[in-house]
């Protein structure tokens, strides 16, 4: 399991991404790579399990547990993470691009 911590003044965030095997794993429990697309946002305390693919432009809400693949340009929340809305087809909103 990979543990990533980003810090900025006055706040801290922790995200867990399961990306491999730990020593002492039981036989028969597989592992698979986690694939995260471009322009994704994985919020505080989210958990992404092995083998999950997160499409480009997808937002995984804080505290969510991604147990299956998430389609591109969506917002996913909950335990297990489910798509709650679509965010369009581009990571940059029209009118904001320069």
PABA-374121 format. One line per field, with one value per residue (C-alpha): residue number from 1; residue in one letter; x, y, z. Coordinates in Angstrom, 3 decimals. Example, Ala and Ser with C-alpha at 12.3 -4.5 7.8 and 13.67 -1.06 7.14 Angstrom:
2
nr	[1/2]
rest	[A/S]
xx	[12.300/13.670]
yy	[-4.500/-1.060]
zz	[7.800/7.140]
//
This chain:
98
nr	[1/2/3/4/5/6/7/8/9/10/11/12/13/14/15/16/17/18/19/20/21/22/23/24/25/26/27/28/29/30/31/32/33/34/35/36/37/38/39/40/41/42/43/44/45/46/47/48/49/50/51/52/53/54/55/56/57/58/59/60/61/62/63/64/65/66/67/68/69/70/71/72/73/74/75/76/77/78/79/80/81/82/83/84/85/86/87/88/89/90/91/92/93/94/95/96/97/98]
rest	[X/X/X/X/X/X/X/X/X/X/X/X/X/X/X/X/X/X/X/X/X/X/X/X/X/X/X/X/X/X/X/X/X/X/X/X/X/X/X/X/X/X/X/X/X/X/X/X/X/X/X/X/X/X/X/X/X/X/X/X/X/X/X/X/X/X/X/X/X/X/X/X/X/X/X/X/X/X/X/X/X/X/X/X/X/X/X/X/X/X/X/X/X/X/X/X/X/X]
xx	[0.000/1.286/0.685/0.834/0.698/0.600/0.917/0.144/-0.010/-2.885/-4.065/-3.027/-4.478/-3.996/-4.907/-4.373/-3.813/-3.417/-0.874/0.930/1.408/2.547/4.837/2.839/-0.057/-2.132/-1.762/-4.544/-5.036/-4.108/-2.742/-3.168/-1.972/-4.052/-4.503/-5.304/-6.122/-5.017/-6.608/-8.100/-8.756/-8.617/-9.701/-8.765/-8.979/-10.091/-9.137/-8.431/-8.186/-6.001/-6.949/-9.176/-9.032/-9.995/-10.855/-9.452/-11.081/-12.730/-13.185/-13.178/-14.855/-13.329/-13.627/-14.781/-13.679/-13.123/-13.599/-14.411/-13.542/-14.784/-15.686/-14.110/-15.355/-17.546/-17.786/-17.791/-18.647/-19.521/-18.496/-18.311/-17.732/-20.549/-20.966/-23.123/-22.835/-21.115/-18.784/-18.744/-16.204/-13.266/-11.217/-11.304/-14.675/-15.514/-14.922/-12.106/-9.592/-7.334]
yy	[0.000/3.420/6.187/9.711/12.849/16.396/19.319/22.981/25.572/24.893/21.658/18.099/15.404/11.663/9.444/5.683/3.922/0.140/-0.607/-3.788/-6.634/-6.335/-8.885/-11.651/-11.465/-14.601/-16.883/-16.497/-12.778/-11.058/-7.659/-5.396/-1.937/1.148/3.372/7.045/9.201/12.761/15.687/13.516/14.789/12.293/14.058/13.653/10.194/8.505/4.851/3.361/-0.445/-2.571/-2.980/0.112/2.389/6.022/7.756/11.146/14.174/12.107/13.442/10.951/12.612/12.814/9.601/7.547/3.962/3.179/-0.580/-0.658/1.290/4.886/6.377/9.580/13.069/12.042/12.701/9.564/9.463/6.995/3.604/1.967/4.938/5.420/7.983/10.844/13.211/13.899/16.897/17.288/16.136/18.421/19.158/22.889/24.645/26.683/30.341/29.652/28.587/31.328]
zz	[0.000/-0.893/1.609/0.279/2.380/1.060/3.450/3.213/5.989/8.341/6.706/6.036/3.822/3.645/0.701/0.527/-2.774/-2.624/-5.326/-4.422/-1.991/1.580/3.152/4.767/2.316/2.174/-0.852/-3.389/-2.798/-6.037/-6.775/-9.786/-10.754/-9.992/-13.055/-12.519/-15.566/-16.250/-14.405/-11.639/-8.140/-5.269/-2.084/1.585/3.178/-0.043/-0.495/-3.937/-3.978/-6.244/-9.879/-9.984/-13.044/-12.531/-15.801/-16.799/-15.183/-12.437/-8.900/-6.004/-3.011/0.459/2.457/-0.534/-1.163/-4.853/-5.264/-8.992/-12.142/-12.386/-15.800/-17.168/-16.209/-13.278/-9.540/-7.375/-3.677/-0.937/0.356/-2.131/-4.439/-6.944/-9.686/-8.405/-11.379/-14.666/-14.970/-18.755/-21.285/-20.581/-17.454/-18.341/-18.397/-21.509/-20.865/-18.390/-21.032/-22.289]
//
